[in-house]
Amino acid sequence: MSRTNVIILAGAALLAFATGLLVGRFALPAGGFGLPSLSRGAGDQGHSVREPFQELRGEGARRPGPAVAAGFSFSRLNVDMSGDAPKACFVFTEKLDESGKTNYGDYVRISPEVKPAVEVNGQNLCVSGLAFDVDYRATLKAGLPGAKGQ
């Protein structure tokens, strides 16, 4: 294709685009060919072609997110592999007893069997003494207490 033909085609495409833009902007009434406008301007009396799931939410509308359990419960597991040995932290919805009166090691069972170091920090129950090349299964026993005894 010659250079002249490419320039003519590009000019024709640009002219068609500009013509469509001008016709849509000035020659057609709001909403085009009898269709309601997608915008919520003053002229559309609150009508919209959006489906209910497409409607805009208000500022105070509930946002999707993870479900938060009421009361004391397990929330998630965080694994820290940045040190010499991995460390797994069970995160709870409320604080744990940091006084040392509760032996949280009695409530954690890990297989294959390992002698872990158990540490409490706020809402985290962290288990260290694990190895990188082993798959572990951890079980938290029923009755594991929070800071308030729940």
Backbone as CSV, one residue per row, in Angstrom:
resi,resn,N_x,N_y,N_z,CA_x,CA_y,CA_z,C_x,C_y,C_z
1,MET,0.853,-1.164,0.000,0.000,0.000,0.000,0.905,1.235,0.000
2,SER,0.573,2.190,-0.857,1.438,3.363,-0.978,1.189,4.338,0.173
3,ARG,2.123,5.208,0.345,2.048,6.203,1.417,0.841,7.115,1.247
4,THR,0.499,7.461,0.023,-0.650,8.329,-0.251,-1.948,7.648,0.165
5,ASN,-2.087,6.364,-0.132,-3.294,5.639,0.260,-3.446,5.565,1.780
6,VAL,-2.333,5.347,2.497,-2.373,5.280,3.965,-2.829,6.626,4.529
7,ILE,-2.329,7.716,3.990,-2.713,9.053,4.464,-4.189,9.312,4.186
8,ILE,-4.667,8.897,3.015,-6.088,9.090,2.673,-6.974,8.281,3.618
9,LEU,-6.617,7.013,3.902,-7.399,6.178,4.814,-7.401,6.741,6.237
10,ALA,-6.252,7.204,6.706,-6.175,7.783,8.049,-7.012,9.055,8.131
11,GLY,-6.980,9.875,7.107,-7.782,11.100,7.074,-9.268,10.789,7.058
12,ALA,-9.664,9.764,6.288,-11.078,9.375,6.218,-11.555,8.849,7.575
13,ALA,-10.735,8.061,8.252,-11.106,7.536,9.569,-11.235,8.673,10.574
14,LEU,-10.334,9.615,10.540,-10.390,10.761,11.444,-11.610,11.618,11.155
15,LEU,-11.941,11.830,9.901,-13.115,12.602,9.512,-14.398,11.897,9.962
16,ALA,-14.475,10.571,9.809,-15.655,9.813,10.236,-15.822,9.892,11.754
17,PHE,-14.740,9.787,12.479,-14.795,9.897,13.928,-15.284,11.278,14.363
18,ALA,-14.728,12.319,13.778,-15.118,13.686,14.135,-16.579,13.942,13.781
19,THR,-17.038,13.429,12.644,-18.441,13.600,12.247,-19.359,12.913,13.243
20,GLY,-19.052,11.679,13.634,-19.854,10.965,14.623,-19.879,11.678,15.959
21,LEU,-18.750,12.205,16.370,-18.671,12.943,17.630,-19.542,14.193,17.582
22,LEU,-19.483,14.948,16.504,-20.282,16.168,16.386,-21.776,15.860,16.288
23,VAL,-22.158,14.833,15.541,-23.567,14.461,15.422,-24.097,14.026,16.789
24,GLY,-23.339,13.207,17.495,-23.761,12.747,18.811,-23.842,13.870,19.827
25,ARG,-22.988,14.836,19.688,-22.934,15.925,20.664,-23.999,16.991,20.416
26,PHE,-24.209,17.364,19.178,-25.064,18.516,18.890,-26.368,18.185,18.158
27,ALA,-26.379,17.208,17.280,-27.555,16.972,16.448,-28.594,16.083,17.127
28,LEU,-28.176,15.117,17.939,-29.121,14.200,18.584,-29.539,14.754,19.943
29,PRO,-30.795,14.520,20.328,-31.213,14.941,21.665,-30.515,14.090,22.722
30,ALA,-30.586,14.500,23.960,-29.950,13.761,25.053,-30.488,12.338,25.065
31,GLY,-29.596,11.379,25.128,-30.018,9.990,25.126,-29.975,9.353,23.755
32,GLY,-29.643,10.086,22.705,-29.490,9.490,21.390,-30.805,9.183,20.720
33,PHE,-30.964,8.003,20.205,-32.126,7.597,19.420,-33.277,7.149,20.312
34,GLY,-33.751,8.014,21.180,-34.869,7.706,22.050,-34.485,6.863,23.259
35,LEU,-33.191,6.610,23.467,-32.741,5.841,24.623,-32.494,6.784,25.800
36,PRO,-32.778,6.349,26.998,-32.479,7.203,28.147,-30.973,7.331,28.334
37,SER,-30.576,8.408,28.927,-29.164,8.669,29.164,-28.646,7.769,30.274
38,LEU,-27.380,7.385,30.198,-26.751,6.608,31.261,-26.406,7.476,32.461
39,SER,-26.277,8.756,32.234,-25.901,9.644,33.334,-27.128,10.013,34.152
40,ARG,-26.894,10.556,35.333,-27.983,10.961,36.220,-28.112,12.487,36.201
41,GLY,-28.253,13.023,35.034,-28.397,14.469,34.898,-29.794,14.926,35.254
42,ALA,-30.039,16.222,35.194,-31.330,16.794,35.575,-32.427,16.428,34.589
43,GLY,-32.061,16.100,33.338,-33.075,15.867,32.333,-33.623,14.457,32.283
44,ASP,-33.060,13.510,33.059,-33.534,12.145,32.888,-34.501,11.691,33.977
45,GLN,-34.926,12.538,34.876,-35.921,12.266,35.910,-35.636,10.979,36.679
46,GLY,-34.371,10.672,36.923,-34.014,9.523,37.739,-34.077,8.187,37.036
47,HIS,-34.406,8.168,35.725,-34.461,6.906,34.987,-33.055,6.522,34.574
48,SER,-32.801,5.237,34.549,-31.478,4.755,34.195,-31.615,3.460,33.423
49,VAL,-30.684,3.207,32.504,-30.684,1.952,31.769,-29.776,0.941,32.446
50,ARG,-29.257,1.272,33.606,-28.413,0.336,34.343,-29.259,-0.745,34.997
51,GLU,-28.692,-1.917,35.111,-29.298,-3.003,35.869,-29.115,-2.679,37.351
52,PRO,-29.932,-3.259,38.231,-29.798,-2.952,39.662,-28.396,-3.198,40.213
53,PHE,-27.713,-4.243,39.751,-26.373,-4.511,40.260,-25.330,-3.512,39.748
54,GLN,-25.697,-2.703,38.748,-24.775,-1.717,38.201,-24.937,-0.342,38.841
55,GLU,-25.960,-0.173,39.654,-26.211,1.135,40.264,-25.058,1.534,41.181
56,LEU,-24.810,2.813,41.240,-23.743,3.325,42.090,-24.148,3.237,43.551
57,ARG,-23.191,2.891,44.402,-23.464,2.792,45.832,-23.286,4.151,46.488
58,GLY,-24.026,4.368,47.551,-23.891,5.588,48.328,-22.635,5.539,49.191
59,GLU,-22.283,6.658,49.777,-21.085,6.741,50.617,-21.157,5.806,51.817
60,GLY,-22.331,5.676,52.421,-22.459,4.859,53.614,-22.813,3.410,53.342
61,ALA,-22.772,2.979,52.080,-23.169,1.617,51.733,-22.172,0.608,52.276
62,ARG,-22.677,-0.577,52.630,-21.840,-1.656,53.124,-20.912,-2.131,52.023
63,ARG,-19.667,-2.347,52.345,-18.677,-2.799,51.376,-18.393,-4.280,51.591
64,PRO,-18.106,-5.012,50.505,-17.781,-6.422,50.673,-16.440,-6.579,51.371
65,GLY,-16.289,-7.644,52.080,-15.042,-7.927,52.771,-15.160,-9.241,53.498
66,PRO,-14.086,-9.623,54.160,-14.149,-10.895,54.873,-15.135,-10.837,56.029
67,ALA,-15.821,-11.921,56.242,-16.779,-11.992,57.347,-16.009,-11.969,58.667
68,VAL,-16.494,-11.211,59.609,-15.861,-11.112,60.912,-16.736,-11.852,61.907
69,ALA,-16.140,-12.832,62.560,-16.895,-13.625,63.532,-17.092,-12.820,64.807
70,ALA,-18.235,-13.021,65.440,-18.513,-12.360,66.705,-17.853,-13.151,67.819
71,GLY,-17.257,-12.460,68.765,-16.627,-13.133,69.891,-15.226,-13.615,69.561
72,PHE,-14.711,-14.470,70.430,-13.354,-14.986,70.316,-13.321,-16.183,69.376
73,SER,-12.525,-16.089,68.312,-12.382,-17.212,67.385,-11.099,-17.052,66.575
74,PHE,-10.694,-18.137,65.920,-9.541,-18.126,65.028,-9.875,-17.326,63.785
75,SER,-8.949,-16.469,63.340,-9.191,-15.618,62.182,-8.421,-16.084,60.944
76,ARG,-7.086,-16.234,61.081,-6.273,-16.607,59.918,-4.898,-17.101,60.379
77,LEU,-4.121,-17.589,59.452,-2.765,-18.065,59.715,-1.788,-17.200,58.945
78,ASN,-0.777,-16.698,59.637,0.308,-15.962,58.985,1.573,-16.789,59.118
79,VAL,2.298,-16.963,58.022,3.545,-17.713,58.047,4.672,-16.759,57.688
80,ASP,5.671,-16.672,58.597,6.834,-15.812,58.387,8.014,-16.702,58.031
81,MET,8.519,-16.564,56.814,9.646,-17.379,56.367,10.880,-16.527,56.120
82,SER,10.957,-15.362,56.751,12.072,-14.452,56.519,13.283,-14.762,57.392
83,GLY,13.121,-15.549,58.445,14.237,-15.844,59.345,14.949,-17.128,58.991
84,ASP,15.751,-17.610,59.953,16.483,-18.858,59.755,15.549,-20.066,59.746
85,ALA,14.435,-19.960,60.467,13.438,-21.031,60.515,12.055,-20.404,60.349
86,PRO,11.123,-21.122,59.743,9.779,-20.561,59.578,9.061,-20.428,60.914
87,LYS,8.124,-19.518,60.949,7.332,-19.250,62.150,5.879,-19.109,61.703
88,ALA,4.988,-19.875,62.325,3.565,-19.834,61.979,2.823,-19.137,63.107
89,CYS,2.013,-18.137,62.765,1.250,-17.393,63.769,-0.242,-17.545,63.492
90,PHE,-0.956,-18.071,64.474,-2.412,-18.170,64.424,-2.964,-16.851,64.942
91,VAL,-3.759,-16.188,64.146,-4.299,-14.884,64.516,-5.753,-15.086,64.959
92,PHE,-6.097,-14.521,66.123,-7.443,-14.640,66.671,-8.150,-13.296,66.603
93,THR,-9.449,-13.295,66.805,-10.238,-12.069,66.707,-10.096,-11.188,67.935
94,GLU,-9.624,-11.756,69.046,-9.410,-10.979,70.275,-8.063,-11.361,70.870
95,LYS,-7.593,-10.570,71.834,-6.283,-10.785,72.446,-6.233,-12.087,73.240
96,LEU,-5.020,-12.630,73.318,-4.751,-13.821,74.104,-4.133,-13.417,75.437
97,ASP,-4.077,-14.352,76.375,-3.518,-14.110,77.709,-1.997,-14.076,77.628
98,GLU,-1.415,-12.903,77.827,0.041,-12.741,77.752,0.706,-12.802,79.120
99,SER,-0.058,-13.082,80.177,0.498,-13.077,81.533,1.406,-14.264,81.799
100,GLY,1.310,-15.322,81.019,2.103,-16.525,81.240,1.361,-17.561,82.067
101,LYS,0.175,-17.236,82.544,-0.614,-18.184,83.343,-1.170,-19.318,82.488
102,THR,-1.418,-19.039,81.224,-1.972,-20.042,80.318,-0.849,-20.646,79.492
103,ASN,-0.736,-21.967,79.509,0.252,-22.662,78.693,-0.401,-22.997,77.350
104,TYR,-0.215,-22.126,76.369,-0.850,-22.317,75.067,-0.259,-23.500,74.310
105,GLY,0.910,-23.965,74.696,1.496,-25.148,74.076,0.628,-26.381,74.265
106,ASP,-0.163,-26.412,75.355,-1.073,-27.535,75.598,-2.236,-27.558,74.607
107,TYR,-2.508,-26.450,73.944,-3.652,-26.334,73.039,-3.271,-26.463,71.564
108,VAL,-1.979,-26.625,71.281,-1.505,-26.718,69.902,-0.915,-28.105,69.674
109,ARG,-1.404,-28.814,68.656,-0.858,-30.117,68.286,-0.370,-30.009,66.851
110,ILE,0.887,-30.411,66.642,1.497,-30.327,65.318,1.970,-31.717,64.913
111,SER,1.677,-32.097,63.675,2.192,-33.358,63.156,2.826,-33.089,61.786
112,PRO,3.946,-33.700,61.445,4.693,-34.634,62.267,5.158,-33.962,63.549
113,GLU,5.310,-34.800,64.572,5.579,-34.281,65.899,6.876,-33.484,65.945
114,VAL,6.775,-32.339,66.573,7.907,-31.432,66.730,7.752,-30.756,68.090
115,LYS,8.842,-30.362,68.682,8.786,-29.659,69.971,8.855,-28.158,69.674
116,PRO,7.709,-27.516,69.441,7.727,-26.106,69.047,7.856,-25.172,70.244
117,ALA,8.335,-23.993,69.961,8.315,-22.903,70.941,7.054,-22.098,70.660
118,VAL,6.224,-21.920,71.684,4.952,-21.217,71.525,5.072,-19.866,72.210
119,GLU,4.691,-18.816,71.491,4.812,-17.440,71.992,3.509,-16.701,71.725
120,VAL,3.087,-15.883,72.677,1.866,-15.095,72.532,2.242,-13.628,72.400
121,ASN,1.614,-12.973,71.418,1.851,-11.547,71.201,0.536,-10.915,70.759
122,GLY,-0.216,-10.336,71.698,-1.500,-9.711,71.371,-2.515,-10.732,70.939
123,GLN,-2.921,-10.671,69.667,-3.897,-11.592,69.098,-3.229,-12.774,68.404
124,ASN,-1.907,-12.826,68.446,-1.147,-13.845,67.725,-0.630,-14.925,68.658
125,LEU,-0.798,-16.177,68.242,-0.213,-17.327,68.911,0.787,-17.903,67.923
126,CYS,2.092,-17.652,68.164,3.122,-17.999,67.190,3.852,-19.263,67.602
127,VAL,4.112,-20.117,66.622,4.800,-21.385,66.817,6.077,-21.336,65.999
128,SER,7.219,-21.514,66.670,8.497,-21.559,65.964,9.167,-22.892,66.256
129,GLY,10.300,-23.156,65.618,10.972,-24.441,65.753,10.577,-25.390,64.638
130,LEU,10.066,-24.833,63.553,9.649,-25.622,62.402,10.784,-25.681,61.384
131,ALA,10.674,-26.577,60.414,11.684,-26.700,59.364,11.074,-26.278,58.020
132,PHE,11.926,-25.847,57.104,11.461,-25.390,55.796,10.984,-26.528,54.899
133,ASP,11.608,-27.682,54.973,11.330,-28.744,54.010,10.296,-29.763,54.483
134,VAL,9.496,-29.407,55.478,8.507,-30.330,56.035,7.117,-29.698,55.949
135,ASP,6.121,-30.505,55.543,4.727,-30.059,55.566,4.149,-30.415,56.926
136,TYR,3.575,-29.431,57.599,3.013,-29.636,58.933,1.498,-29.535,58.897
137,ARG,0.876,-30.210,59.841,-0.564,-30.095,60.061,-0.729,-29.659,61.506
138,ALA,-1.381,-28.522,61.706,-1.576,-27.987,63.052,-3.038,-28.083,63.441
139,THR,-3.266,-28.446,64.696,-4.614,-28.528,65.249,-4.657,-27.691,66.515
140,LEU,-5.641,-26.808,66.593,-5.873,-26.039,67.819,-6.973,-26.749,68.582
141,LYS,-6.679,-27.124,69.796,-7.632,-27.894,70.598,-8.748,-27.010,71.118
142,ALA,-9.900,-27.605,71.313,-11.068,-26.909,71.871,-10.732,-26.437,73.280
143,GLY,-11.249,-25.288,73.627,-11.043,-24.737,74.959,-9.907,-23.741,75.041
144,LEU,-9.233,-23.482,73.939,-8.135,-22.515,73.930,-8.686,-21.167,74.383
145,PRO,-8.177,-20.612,75.503,-8.793,-19.412,76.069,-8.196,-18.108,75.538
146,GLY,-9.016,-17.073,75.529,-8.565,-15.730,75.206,-8.155,-15.007,76.487
147,ALA,-7.810,-13.749,76.372,-7.360,-12.971,77.522,-8.459,-12.794,78.557
148,LYS,-9.701,-12.751,78.105,-10.826,-12.540,79.014,-11.429,-13.869,79.498
149,GLY,-10.764,-14.987,79.187,-11.242,-16.289,79.625,-12.253,-16.925,78.700
150,GLN,-12.598,-16.305,77.605,-13.586,-16.867,76.685,-12.982,-17.985,75.865
